[in-house]
Amino acid sequence: MALVAARDLRREGVPVRVLNVLKQRRTVVDQAGLSARQRLANVSGALIVVTGAGRLLAAAPVVLVDDLMTTGASLAEAARAVRAAGGRVVGAGVVAAPRSAFEINWN
């Protein structure tokens, strides 16, 4: 998905790169059936950036890519890991999300 998007952006003259730099630091349980709070706790601290990638991430704004966003917990964890490595997350692209993902939670 990211490669196709990058290819299309490059055709339009946008200089983009796809970097596969996140890896799991620890095992997480299957997120199915977990509440938003449980999902956040499940993935909290689970991702790190591979050694040496911090320089690449710091060189340009970062857009995260995910196939499905339910509560945003995985994207939040990915953003945390990228920021911890010196990157600047400016957005995310997802293929699918439930309608509830776009509702405002005021709690």
Contacts in CASP RR format, 6 or more apart in sequence:
PFRMAT RR
TARGET T0000
AUTHOR 0000-0000-0000
METHOD contacts of the structure
MODEL  1
MALVAARDLRREGVPVRVLNVLKQRRTVVDQAGLSARQRLANVSGALIVV
TGAGRLLAAAPVVLVDDLMTTGASLAEAARAVRAAGGRVVGAGVVAAPRS
AFEINWN
1 65 0 8 1.000
1 67 0 8 1.000
1 95 0 8 1.000
2 18 0 8 1.000
2 65 0 8 1.000
3 18 0 8 1.000
5 65 0 8 1.000
6 16 0 8 1.000
6 17 0 8 1.000
6 18 0 8 1.000
9 16 0 8 1.000
10 16 0 8 1.000
17 56 0 8 1.000
17 60 0 8 1.000
19 53 0 8 1.000
19 56 0 8 1.000
19 57 0 8 1.000
21 49 0 8 1.000
21 50 0 8 1.000
21 53 0 8 1.000
21 54 0 8 1.000
21 56 0 8 1.000
21 57 0 8 1.000
21 82 0 8 1.000
21 85 0 8 1.000
22 47 0 8 1.000
22 48 0 8 1.000
22 49 0 8 1.000
22 50 0 8 1.000
22 78 0 8 1.000
22 81 0 8 1.000
22 82 0 8 1.000
23 47 0 8 1.000
23 48 0 8 1.000
23 49 0 8 1.000
23 50 0 8 1.000
24 46 0 8 1.000
24 47 0 8 1.000
24 48 0 8 1.000
25 45 0 8 1.000
25 46 0 8 1.000
25 47 0 8 1.000
25 48 0 8 1.000
26 45 0 8 1.000
26 46 0 8 1.000
27 46 0 8 1.000
28 42 0 8 1.000
28 43 0 8 1.000
28 46 0 8 1.000
29 42 0 8 1.000
31 39 0 8 1.000
31 42 0 8 1.000
31 43 0 8 1.000
31 70 0 8 1.000
31 73 0 8 1.000
31 74 0 8 1.000
34 42 0 8 1.000
36 71 0 8 1.000
36 73 0 8 1.000
36 105 0 8 1.000
39 70 0 8 1.000
39 71 0 8 1.000
39 72 0 8 1.000
39 73 0 8 1.000
39 74 0 8 1.000
40 71 0 8 1.000
40 73 0 8 1.000
40 76 0 8 1.000
40 77 0 8 1.000
42 73 0 8 1.000
43 73 0 8 1.000
43 74 0 8 1.000
43 76 0 8 1.000
43 77 0 8 1.000
44 77 0 8 1.000
45 77 0 8 1.000
45 80 0 8 1.000
45 81 0 8 1.000
46 77 0 8 1.000
47 77 0 8 1.000
47 78 0 8 1.000
47 80 0 8 1.000
47 81 0 8 1.000
48 81 0 8 1.000
48 84 0 8 1.000
48 85 0 8 1.000
49 57 0 8 1.000
49 81 0 8 1.000
49 82 0 8 1.000
49 84 0 8 1.000
49 85 0 8 1.000
53 85 0 8 1.000
54 85 0 8 1.000
54 86 0 8 1.000
54 87 0 8 1.000
57 82 0 8 1.000
57 85 0 8 1.000
57 86 0 8 1.000
57 87 0 8 1.000
58 85 0 8 1.000
58 86 0 8 1.000
58 87 0 8 1.000
58 88 0 8 1.000
61 88 0 8 1.000
61 89 0 8 1.000
61 90 0 8 1.000
62 82 0 8 1.000
62 87 0 8 1.000
62 88 0 8 1.000
62 89 0 8 1.000
62 90 0 8 1.000
62 91 0 8 1.000
63 89 0 8 1.000
63 90 0 8 1.000
63 91 0 8 1.000
63 92 0 8 1.000
63 93 0 8 1.000
64 75 0 8 1.000
64 78 0 8 1.000
64 79 0 8 1.000
64 82 0 8 1.000
64 89 0 8 1.000
64 91 0 8 1.000
64 92 0 8 1.000
64 93 0 8 1.000
65 92 0 8 1.000
65 93 0 8 1.000
65 94 0 8 1.000
66 74 0 8 1.000
66 75 0 8 1.000
66 78 0 8 1.000
66 92 0 8 1.000
66 93 0 8 1.000
66 94 0 8 1.000
66 95 0 8 1.000
67 94 0 8 1.000
67 95 0 8 1.000
67 96 0 8 1.000
68 94 0 8 1.000
68 95 0 8 1.000
68 96 0 8 1.000
68 97 0 8 1.000
69 75 0 8 1.000
69 92 0 8 1.000
69 94 0 8 1.000
69 96 0 8 1.000
69 97 0 8 1.000
69 101 0 8 1.000
70 97 0 8 1.000
70 98 0 8 1.000
70 101 0 8 1.000
71 101 0 8 1.000
72 101 0 8 1.000
75 92 0 8 1.000
75 94 0 8 1.000
79 89 0 8 1.000
79 92 0 8 1.000
82 89 0 8 1.000
83 89 0 8 1.000
END
